[in-house]
C-alpha cells in the first residue's frame, strides 16, 4: 500500500479565516493542557516503563476531573469547539505521547544492550592477551557458535512441531549461518563460565556481532570501546529529555523564558558572603541562553480529520475574468469543500494542474456516495466510504512568505484618511492594522492523504477484498484473542454497543459487495519474480551501489555503481559544442558539482560566522533532491528490466548517532585532552560524513517503487566489505528473512 499526500491552498473570506483561527487556537490550548495532565497522571511512570499508552487513556483523561479541576471537555473555554476538534485534540495527544514513549523505551533498550556489550568487552580487555592463542580463540568461538545455533534450531523445531530429521534446503543452511545470537544470552554465558579460553571466545563473538572473525584487529578494540562509551553517554542525555510540551499560541512560555534569561542575581557582589549565589547564577548562564533560544511554536496544531466523510465536496460555476478585469464567456468550475463542524463555512480549492485530478476524484466519489445513499435504497444498492480515494485530511496554517507584486508595493501611504488612533498614537490605517492579524499573515492549507491503489480498477478491487476479509473475520470472531472471539460469537453476552457495532459492520459488508459503485480506469499491475531482488547499499563517498541478485541460482545478475546509474548510454549524437562523452556523463558530473557547492557553502558559513553576519541558506538542496530522484528512477528502471520482485534498502535508523559517536571517538584518540582541537576535527569530519541525505534518497526510492508497484524491503547493512558485497548481503538478508516469516 502506497499512501501519498497532496496539498492545496484554501481560499475563504476574512470572517471565515478569523473564525477558523480562533477555533484552532482553542484547540491548541486544549492539546497543551492534555499534554500536561498526561504527565501528571499517577500511572505515567508505568506507561513510561512499558513504552505505550493504554487504549482510550487520553479520552478518559479529558472527561475526568483532576485535582478538583473541571473536566476539559466541559470547560467553558472550549465550549465553542466542534466535536471534530475535540477528537482531533485527543488523537494529537495520543500520537504525540505514543511516539515519545516508544522512542524513550527504544533508547533505554538500546542503552542496556550497549552496556552489556561494554561490560563484556572491557572485562575481556583487562585480561592478558597472548596473540599466539588467537587461533585457539577463533576455533573455540566457532565451536560455541555452532552449539548455540543448534540449540536455537532445536527450540524453533519444537515450537513449530516440525520433524527433526527433515532435510535442510540451501536457503535454510545459509539462513542458519546468518543467525544472530542474543546479546543477553552471550552475556549470561560469559558470566557463568570460568574457563579463560571460553570467556575470551564469547567476548570475540560479542565484539563481532555473533560472528567469527578470523582477521580481527585487536588494536581497534579501544576505539570501539570509546565509541560505545560516547554512545551510552549521549543516550543518557537523550533519556533525560523534557516531556512533550504544547505549542504557545499566545507567547506566554516565550515570555517566561525571556524573563529567566534576563534575570540577574539579587546581589552582584563576588565577596565570600555572596559568592555562592553569584557562582550559581554564573553556572546557569548556558541554561538561560538555551531557554531564550528555544522558541516554542506559536502556530496552532493542525486539525486532523480521520474520516473521509468529514469533508463535503461541491462544484460551483463562477465567472472568469481576464487580467484587465473583463469578463469572458468561458465560466470556471470551482471546487468547494466544507468540513464537519464548519458546515456554514465554504473554502475554495486552489491547486496546480498536477493535483487537480485528485480533487476532481474526491468530488466524484462524494457525489456518487450521496446519490446512492438516498433514503429508501437498500444497503446492497449503496456504496461504502472505505473505497474513497481520500483516506484522511488535516487543516494547517503556514506563514505567508509571498512577495507582493510591484503594483501593490507602489501603493503605499495613500489611505491617510482611515488612520487609526489608539491612546493618542497613530498606529496606521485600518487596512494596515487588519493585515497584521494572524489570519491575514498566514495561509490555510489542506493536506489530503490518498491510497494510490484506489486510482485504478485493479487496486480498488484489491482494497475492497481486503476490507471484506477484515470485516468477515471480525464478525466470525476469527482472531487470536479468545476473549474477543467470545464477545462476538456469544450473542447472550453482547452489550448494546457491541450489537450496534455488529450491525454497522454487516451494513458495511453489504455495501462493499456493490462493485459498480466506483468506476476507475484499468491499469496492468506489475508482476515481478520474488526470487530476484535488487539490493541498494549506501556509502559516504558513493551515494548508492546496486546489485541484482537471483536467489534460485544464487548468483549476481548485474551490478551498477553510481557512475553507471547516472551515465546515459543512449546518447549517440553530439549536441552543439558538447561531445558524446560529455552528454553521457552530464548527470554524473552533478555529484561533483554538488560537493563543490557544499564545500564552498561550508567555507562561506565559517567566514560569516566569524564576522557575525551568518544567515542560514538552503542552496544546493534542490540539486540534492534532483539527484536523489534521478538515482531512484534509475534503480527502479533496473528492477523493472530484470522483473525484480522487490528492492532492498538499508535501515538508516540511528545512523546519525552511530556516526557522531565514531567521530567523537576518533577526535579524542587523535587529540587527547584538547577540547578545542577535538571540536574542530569533529566538525570537519562531520561535514564529510553528512554530505548526503540518505533518508531523502531512501524516501525517493520508496515513492518511485511504490508508484510502479514494486515492493520495498529493508535490512541492516553490514559494516565491513566492499559496496557490491554489502548490496548483495542486503538482498540475501531480506530474502531469507522473508522465507522464515512465510514458514
C-alpha positions, 0 to 999 in steps of 0.5 A: 500500500502506497499512501501519498499526500497532496496539498492545496491552498484554501481560499475563504473570506476574512470572517471565515479565516478569523473564525477558523483561527480562533477555533484552532487556537482553542484547540491548541490550548486544549492539546497543551493542557492534555499534554500536561495532565498526561504527565501528571497522571499517577500511572505515567511512570508505568506507561513510561516503563512499558513504552505505550499508552493504554487504549482510550487513556487520553479520552478518559483523561479529558472527561475526568476531573483532576485535582478538583479541576473541571473536566476539559471537555466541559470547560467553558473555554472550549465550549465553542469547539466542534466535536471534530476538534475535540477528537482531533485534540485527543488523537494529537495527544495520543500520537504525540505521547505514543511516539515519545514513549516508544522512542524513550523505551527504544533508547533505554533498550538500546542503552542496556544492550550497549552496556552489556556489550561494554561490560563484556568487552572491557572485562575481556580487555583487562585480561592478558592477551597472548596473540599466539592463542588467537587461533585457539580463540577463533576455533573455540568461538566457532565451536560455541557458535555452532552449539548455540545455533543448534540449540536455537534450531532445536527450540524453533523445531519444537515450537513449530512441531516440525520433524527433526530429521527433515532435510535442510534446503540451501536457503535454510543452511545459509539462513542458519549461518546468518543467525544472530545470537542474543546479546543477553544470552552471550552475556549470561554465558560469559558470566557463568563460565570460568574457563579463560579460553571460553570467556575470551571466545564469547567476548570475540563473538560479542565484539563481532556481532555473533560472528567469527572473525578470523582477521580481527584487529585487536588494536581497534578494540579501544576505539570501539570501546570509546565509541560505545562509551560516547554512545551510552553517554549521549543516550543518557542525555537523550533519556533525560529529555523534557516531556512533550510540551504544547505549542504557545499560541499566545507567547506566554512560555516565550515570555517566561523564558525571556524573563529567566534569561534576563534575570540577574542575581539579587546581589552582584557582589563576588565577596565570600558572603555572596559568592555562592549565589553569584557562582550559581547564577554564573553556572546557569548562564548556558541554561538561560541562553538555551531557554531564550533560544528555544522558541516554542511554536506559536502556530496552532496544531493542525486539525486532523480529520480521520474520516473521509466523510468529514469533508463535503465536496461541491462544484460551483460555476463562477465567472472568469475574468481576464487580467484587465478585469473583463469578463469572458464567456468561458465560466470556471468550475470551482471546487468547494469543500466544507468540513464537519463542524464548519458546515456554514463555512465554504473554502475554495480549492486552489491547486496546480494542474498536477493535483487537480485530478485528485480533487476532481476524484474526491468530488466524484466519489462524494457525489456518487456516495450521496446519490446512492445513499438516498433514503429508501435504497437498500444497503446492497444498492449503496456504496461504502466510504472505505473505497474513497480515494481520500483516506484522511485530511488535516487543516494547517496554517503556514506563514505567508512568505509571498512577495507582493507584486510591484503594483501593490508595493507602489501603493503605499501611504495613500489611505491617510484618511482611515488612520487609526488612533489608539491612546493618542498614537497613530498606529496606521490605517485600518487596512494596515492594522487588519493585515497584521492579524494572524489570519491575514499573515498566514495561509490555510492549507489542506493536506489530503492523504490518498491510497494510490491503489484506489486510482485504478480498477485493479487496486480498488478491487484489491482494497475492497477484498481486503476490507471484506476479509477484515470485516468477515473475520471480525464478525466470525470472531476469527482472531487470536484473542479468545476473549474477543472471539467470545464477545462476538460469537456469544450473542447472550453476552453482547452489550448494546454497543457491541450489537450496534457495532455488529450491525454497522459492520454487516451494513458495511459488508453489504455495501462493499459487495456493490462493485459498480459503485466506483468506476476507475480506469484499468491499469496492468499491475506489475508482476515481478519474480520474488526470487530476484531482488535488487539490493541498494547499499549506501556509502559516504563517498558513493551515494548508492551501489546496486546489485541484482541478485537471483536467489534460485541460482544464487548468483549476481545478475548485474551490478551498477555503481553510481557512475553507471546509474547516472551515465546515459548510454543512449546518447549517440549524437553530439549536441552543439559544442558538447561531445558524446562523452560529455552528454553521457556523463552530464548527470554524473558530473552533478555529484561533483558539482554538488560537493563543490557547492557544499564545500564552498557553502561550508567555507562561506558559513565559517567566514560569516560566522566569524564576522557575525553576519551568518544567515542560514541558506538552503542552496544546493538542496534542490540539486540534492533532491534532483539527484536523489530522484534521478538515482531512484528512477534509475534503480527502479528502471533496473528492477523493472528490466530484470522483473525484480520482485522487490528492492532492498534498502538499508535501515538508516535508523540511528545512523546519525548517532552511530556516526557522531559517536565514531567521530567523537571517538576518533577526535579524542584518540587523535587529540587527547585532552584538547577540547578545542582541537577535538571540536574542530576535527569533529566538525570537519569530519562531520561535514564529510560524513553528512554530505548526503541525505540518505533518508531523502534518497531512501524516501525517493526510492520508496515513492518511485517503487511504490508508484510502479508497484514494486515492493520495498524491503529493508535490512541492516547493512553490514559494516565491513566489505566492499559496496557490491558485497554489502548490496548483495548481503542486503538482498540475501538478508531480506530474502531469507528473512522473508522465507522464515516469516512465510514458514 
